[in-house]
């Protein structure tokens, strides 16, 4: 077996390349065989199919020949719509072309000219095409689908990202809208959950697909990594939460006690209780249970309508849940006893997240705003009103300085966690943005959208 990044031959059992340090796609056993049973019909793991050479989306195992090639205006194959490319954040190795992979280079048919962010003029087949910013219409509901583009070179529908924000990579392997995205605690991988009934795990640097989990029978709404990065829990419309091993490829447990679609899942933080999960459902409950055997701890029944989001406090002591009943409720993670209810909303609350120090909570909902409140008593701190449509998700940066919010207005907005002042807006998606997550070092953001992509960009 060889490294997908630099081509170095790997010893049996290697998890990382000894030369470039890149995670190996499949850990091999001492006998040289893969623990992923990719041929058995019952296996939930499948090798992502290769796209045809005429499709310039992200190839499942595509490693850019040169991510910073000045003669290729699109840079990486996995981010061909990025108006500019820049070296990755510190600590991320530069990728080399693997001798075992064939990479189809994107034709040099686009040249960016003029003022940055205003106009792009392309030469394609001898003709001129004028590409400029277009106002995006408001999109309907979360359940609606989207027709994928059939053009080999998709039209650029947005200008270069504001304030110099850099798009690092775009993951395009999903076949339906992407509802959830989660960054591994080690920062090397990303998991995305989609209406195409899959959870896909891929390289956070180059967008190369590692494997696809296909055991769900309905759209997958959420995926969450365990604190040690070895397991993933995924929540689905099939009314189950499934827990599986990322390293060995083994299905561990399916939790099926909910009586409605499961909207969200949250893993308990590291510590004695680091093996518990909270799952939020349209059956109006949040259930807490043990990932090792599915043992039920308790059910929180404080909400009167669908529970859309759930978040475990970083100190492990409390859980916050957001609901269609227009409330955010905070309760004890040990026994489910109610602590307080934030009722400052008039309509559904879709997302909730804790500050890294567990002292504040941010939430967002159908009123186009995000609200920060005190985690001790629910006291209102301030509101952020930069979006023009409902807010689907919120995420607090690990360094505690900023908050990112994803909206139906097709943008992700990043703002100051202390006073709510706007930092910048990321306009790279072409449809509703359902989910957003920060890299562990707070330097990058990944956002998931109804446009069937996950985009990884600079958190400038």
C-alpha positions in Angstrom: 0.0 0.0 0.0 1.2 3.5 -0.9 0.5 7.0 0.6 -2.2 8.8 -1.4 -0.3 12.0 -1.0 3.4 11.4 -1.7 3.4 7.8 -3.0 5.7 6.4 -0.2 5.2 2.7 0.4 3.6 2.2 3.8 4.3 -0.5 6.4 1.5 -2.8 7.5 -0.7 -1.1 10.1 0.4 2.4 9.2 -2.2 5.1 10.0 0.0 8.0 8.9 2.6 8.4 6.2 6.1 8.6 7.8 7.3 11.0 5.1 4.5 13.6 4.7 2.3 12.8 7.8 -1.0 12.6 5.8 -3.6 10.2 7.2 -3.9 7.0 5.2 -7.3 6.5 3.7 -7.5 2.9 4.9 -5.5 1.5 7.8 -4.1 -1.8 6.8 -3.7 -4.8 9.0 -0.5 -6.7 9.8 -1.4 -9.2 7.1 -1.7 -6.4 4.6 -5.5 -6.7 4.1 -7.9 -3.9 4.7 -10.4 -4.0 7.7 -12.9 -2.4 5.4 -14.9 -5.1 3.7 -15.5 -3.2 0.5 -16.8 -6.2 -1.5 -19.3 -7.8 0.9 -22.9 -6.9 0.0 -23.7 -6.2 3.7 -20.9 -3.7 4.2 -22.1 -0.1 4.9 -18.8 1.2 3.5 -18.4 1.6 -0.3 -15.6 3.1 -2.4 -16.8 6.4 -3.9 -17.3 6.0 -7.6 -14.9 7.9 -9.9 -16.4 10.7 -11.8 -15.9 10.9 -15.6 -13.1 13.0 -16.8 -15.6 15.5 -18.3 -17.0 16.3 -14.9 -14.8 18.8 -13.2 -16.2 18.3 -9.7 -14.0 17.0 -6.9 -12.8 13.5 -7.9 -13.2 11.2 -4.9 -9.5 10.5 -4.6 -8.3 13.6 -6.5 -5.1 15.0 -5.2 -4.2 18.3 -6.9 -1.1 18.1 -9.1 0.0 21.4 -7.7 -2.5 23.3 -5.5 -0.8 26.6 -6.1 -0.1 26.3 -9.9 -0.1 29.9 -11.2 -0.9 28.6 -14.7 -4.1 27.1 -13.6 -6.5 29.9 -12.7 -8.7 27.5 -10.7 -5.9 26.0 -8.6 -7.0 22.8 -7.0 -9.4 20.5 -8.8 -11.4 20.4 -5.6 -11.9 24.2 -5.6 -12.2 25.1 -9.2 -14.6 27.9 -8.5 -12.3 29.6 -6.0 -11.3 33.0 -7.4 -7.9 32.7 -5.7 -5.8 30.1 -4.0 -3.4 30.5 -1.1 -1.1 28.2 0.8 -2.9 26.1 3.4 -2.9 27.2 7.1 0.3 26.6 9.1 0.9 22.9 9.9 -0.9 21.5 6.9 1.5 19.6 4.6 1.8 20.6 0.9 0.4 17.7 -1.1 2.3 16.1 -3.9 0.9 14.1 -6.8 0.7 10.4 -6.1 2.3 8.2 -8.8 -0.7 5.8 -8.4 -3.4 8.4 -9.2 -4.3 10.0 -12.5 -5.4 13.6 -12.2 -7.3 15.3 -15.0 -6.2 18.9 -15.1 -8.9 21.5 -15.6 -8.6 23.3 -19.0 -7.3 26.9 -18.8 -10.4 28.5 -20.2 -11.0 31.1 -17.5 -9.0 34.3 -17.0 -9.9 36.7 -14.2 -9.4 40.3 -15.1 -10.4 43.7 -13.8 -11.1 44.8 -10.3 -11.2 42.0 -7.7 -14.8 41.1 -6.8 -16.4 43.0 -9.7 -16.2 41.2 -13.1 -14.8 38.0 -14.5 -14.4 37.6 -18.2 -13.9 34.1 -19.6 -12.7 32.8 -22.9 -14.5 29.5 -23.7 -14.5 28.0 -27.1 -13.6 31.3 -28.7 -16.6 33.1 -27.2 -16.8 35.7 -24.5 -18.8 35.1 -21.3 -19.5 37.9 -18.8 -19.8 36.6 -15.2 -20.9 38.9 -12.5 -22.6 38.9 -9.1 -26.3 37.9 -9.4 -28.9 38.3 -6.7 -29.8 34.9 -5.3 -33.6 34.2 -4.8 -34.7 33.1 -1.4 -35.0 29.3 -1.3 -38.1 27.5 0.1 -37.8 24.7 2.6 -35.2 22.2 4.0 -37.0 19.3 2.4 -36.9 20.6 -1.2 -34.3 19.1 -3.6 -32.0 20.7 -6.1 -31.1 19.8 -9.6 -27.4 19.3 -10.0 -25.6 21.1 -12.8 -24.8 19.2 -16.0 -22.3 21.8 -17.3 -18.7 20.5 -17.2 -17.5 23.9 -16.0 -20.2 25.3 -13.7 -21.0 29.0 -14.1 -19.5 31.2 -11.4 -22.4 32.8 -9.7 -20.7 34.9 -7.0 -17.8 37.3 -7.1 -14.5 36.7 -5.1 -15.3 36.3 -1.4 -15.5 39.5 0.6 -12.5 40.8 2.5 -10.1 38.5 0.8 -11.5 35.3 2.3 -10.0 32.3 0.6 -11.9 29.2 -0.5 -9.6 26.2 0.2 -11.7 23.3 -1.2 -15.2 22.4 -2.3 -16.4 18.8 -1.7 -18.9 17.8 -4.4 -19.4 14.1 -3.9 -22.9 14.2 -2.5 -25.9 13.7 -4.7 -28.4 15.7 -2.7 -28.5 18.6 -0.3 -26.1 18.5 2.6 -27.7 18.9 6.0 -24.8 18.5 8.4 -21.0 18.9 8.7 -18.6 18.2 11.5 -14.8 18.6 11.8 -12.8 15.8 13.5 -11.2 16.9 16.8 -7.8 16.3 15.3 -8.6 18.6 12.4 -7.6 16.2 9.6 -11.0 14.9 8.4 -14.5 16.2 7.9 -17.8 14.3 8.0 -20.8 15.5 6.0 -24.4 14.2 6.3 -26.8 14.4 3.4 -30.3 13.9 2.1 -28.7 11.3 -0.2 -28.8 8.9 2.8 -25.0 8.9 3.3 -22.4 10.2 5.6 -19.2 10.9 3.8 -15.8 11.2 5.5 -13.1 13.1 3.6 -9.8 14.8 3.8 -10.0 18.3 5.3 -7.0 19.5 3.2 -7.7 18.4 -0.3 -11.3 17.2 -0.3 -10.4 13.6 -1.2 -13.1 11.2 -0.2 -12.0 8.5 2.3 -15.2 6.4 2.5 -19.0 6.6 2.4 -21.3 5.3 5.1 -24.5 4.0 3.6 -26.4 2.1 6.3 -29.2 4.7 6.8 -32.4 4.2 4.9 -33.5 7.9 5.0 -31.9 11.3 4.7 -29.1 11.9 7.2 -29.5 15.2 9.1 -26.5 15.3 11.4 -23.1 13.7 12.1 -20.9 14.2 15.2 -17.4 13.0 16.0 -16.5 11.5 19.4 -14.0 13.5 21.3 -11.2 11.1 20.5 -12.0 11.2 16.8 -12.5 7.4 16.5 -16.3 7.2 16.2 -19.1 9.0 14.4 -22.7 9.2 15.4 -25.2 10.0 12.6 -28.9 11.0 12.9 -31.5 10.3 10.3 -35.1 10.6 9.1 -35.2 6.8 9.4 -35.7 7.5 13.2 -32.3 6.0 14.2 -28.9 7.2 15.4 -26.1 4.9 14.2 -22.7 4.8 15.8 -19.7 3.5 13.8 -16.0 3.2 14.1 -14.1 5.5 11.8 -10.7 3.6 12.0 -11.8 0.0 11.8 -15.0 0.5 9.7 -17.2 -1.4 12.1 -20.8 -0.6 12.8 -21.1 -0.4 16.6 -24.7 0.3 17.5 -28.1 1.5 16.2 -30.3 3.4 18.6 -33.9 3.2 17.6 -36.0 4.4 20.5 -37.2 7.6 18.9 -40.7 7.6 17.3 -39.9 10.4 14.8 -37.1 11.5 12.5 -33.9 12.4 14.4 -32.8 15.9 13.6 -29.5 16.3 15.5 -27.0 14.4 17.6 -24.4 15.6 20.1 -21.6 13.7 21.8 -20.6 14.2 25.4 -17.2 15.9 25.9 -14.1 14.0 27.1 -14.3 12.7 30.6 -16.0 9.9 32.6 -19.2 10.5 30.6 -17.5 10.7 27.3 -19.4 7.8 25.9 -22.9 9.3 26.0 -25.0 10.8 23.2 -27.9 13.2 23.2 -30.2 12.9 20.2 -33.0 15.4 19.3 -36.1 14.3 17.4 -39.3 15.5 15.8 -41.0 13.3 18.4 -40.5 16.4 20.7 -37.9 14.6 22.9 -34.2 14.6 23.5 -32.9 11.2 24.6 -29.6 10.6 26.3 -28.0 7.1 26.0 -24.7 5.1 26.2 -22.9 4.6 22.9 -21.4 1.3 24.0 -24.6 -0.7 24.4 -27.4 1.7 23.7 -28.4 1.8 27.4 -31.0 4.5 27.9 -30.1 7.1 30.6 -33.1 9.4 30.4 -35.5 11.2 28.1 -36.0 15.0 28.3 -39.6 15.9 27.5 -39.7 19.7 28.1 -40.4 20.7 24.6 -43.9 20.8 23.0 -42.8 20.6 19.3 -40.0 19.2 17.1 -36.5 19.6 18.7 -34.2 20.8 15.9 -30.8 21.1 17.6 -29.0 19.9 20.7 -25.6 20.8 22.2 -23.6 19.5 25.1 -21.8 22.1 27.2 -18.0 21.8 27.0 -17.8 21.2 30.7 -20.1 18.3 30.3 -22.6 19.4 33.0 -25.5 20.7 30.9 -27.3 20.2 27.6 -29.1 22.9 25.6 -31.9 22.1 23.1 -33.6 24.3 20.5 -37.1 23.7 19.2 -40.0 24.6 16.9 -41.8 25.7 20.1 -39.7 28.9 20.0 -37.6 28.1 23.1 -34.1 27.1 24.0 -34.1 24.9 27.1 -31.1 24.1 29.3 -31.1 21.1 31.5 -28.9 18.9 33.7 -26.9 16.4 31.7 -26.8 13.9 34.6 -30.5 13.5 35.2 -32.4 15.7 32.7 -33.8 18.1 35.4 -34.8 21.5 33.9 -32.6 24.5 34.7 -34.1 27.4 32.6 -35.9 28.2 29.4 -35.0 31.1 27.1 -38.2 32.2 25.5 -37.2 35.4 23.7 -38.2 34.0 20.3 -41.6 34.2 18.7 -40.9 31.5 16.1 -38.9 28.3 15.7 -35.3 28.0 16.9 -33.1 26.0 14.6 -29.6 26.0 16.0 -27.8 26.2 19.3 -24.2 26.2 20.5 -22.1 26.8 23.6 -19.2 29.1 24.2 -15.9 27.2 24.8 -16.0 28.2 28.5 -19.6 27.0 29.0 -20.7 30.5 30.2 -22.9 31.6 27.2 -25.2 30.1 24.6 -25.9 31.2 21.1 -29.0 30.3 19.2 -30.6 31.1 15.8 -34.0 30.8 14.3 -36.8 31.8 12.0 -36.7 35.4 12.9 -33.5 36.0 10.9 -31.5 36.6 14.1 -29.1 34.9 16.4 -29.2 35.5 20.1 -26.5 35.2 22.8 -27.7 34.6 26.3 -26.1 33.9 29.7 -25.8 30.2 30.4 -26.4 30.6 34.1 -29.9 32.1 34.0 -30.8 32.7 30.3 -30.4 36.5 30.6 -30.2 38.1 27.1 -26.8 39.5 26.2 -27.3 40.7 22.6 -28.8 39.8 19.2 -27.2 39.6 15.8 -29.4 40.7 13.0 -27.2 40.6 9.9 -29.2 37.9 8.0 -32.0 38.6 5.6 -33.6 35.1 6.0 -34.0 32.5 8.7 -30.9 31.2 10.5 -30.4 27.4 10.3 -27.3 26.8 12.4 -24.7 28.6 14.7 -21.2 27.6 15.7 -18.9 29.2 18.3 -15.2 29.3 17.4 -13.0 27.1 19.6 -10.9 30.1 20.6 -14.1 31.8 21.8 -13.7 35.0 19.8 -16.2 34.6 17.0 -19.5 33.0 16.0 -20.6 31.8 12.6 -24.2 31.6 11.5 -25.7 29.8 8.5 -28.8 31.0 6.8 -31.5 30.6 4.2 -30.1 33.8 2.6 -27.3 31.6 1.2 -24.6 33.2 3.3 -22.5 32.3 6.3 -21.9 35.4 8.5 -19.0 35.6 11.0 -19.3 38.1 13.9 -17.7 39.1 17.2 -18.8 36.9 20.1 -18.4 39.7 22.6 -20.6 42.4 21.0 -22.2 41.0 17.9 -20.3 43.3 15.4 -20.0 41.8 12.0 -16.6 40.5 10.9 -17.4 39.4 7.4 -19.8 37.5 5.2 -19.0 34.4 3.1 -21.2 34.4 0.0 -19.8 31.3 -1.8 -22.9 29.1 -1.8 -25.7 29.2 -4.3 -28.5 28.0 -2.1 -29.6 27.6 1.5 -26.8 27.0 4.0 -27.9 24.4 6.5 -24.8 23.8 8.7 -21.5 25.3 9.7 -18.5 24.1 11.7 -15.1 25.5 12.8 -11.7 23.8 12.5 -10.2 23.0 15.9 -7.6 25.7 15.5 -10.3 28.3 14.6 -8.6 29.2 11.2 -11.0 27.6 8.8 -14.8 27.1 8.5 -16.7 24.4 6.7 -20.3 25.1 5.5 -22.9 22.7 4.1 -25.6 23.7 1.7 -28.6 22.8 -0.3 -26.4 23.3 -3.4 -25.0 19.8 -2.6 -21.5 21.1 -1.6 -19.4 21.5 1.5 -17.1 24.4 1.2 -14.0 24.9 3.3 -12.8 28.5 3.6 -10.5 30.8 5.5 -11.9 32.2 8.8 -10.3 35.6 8.2 
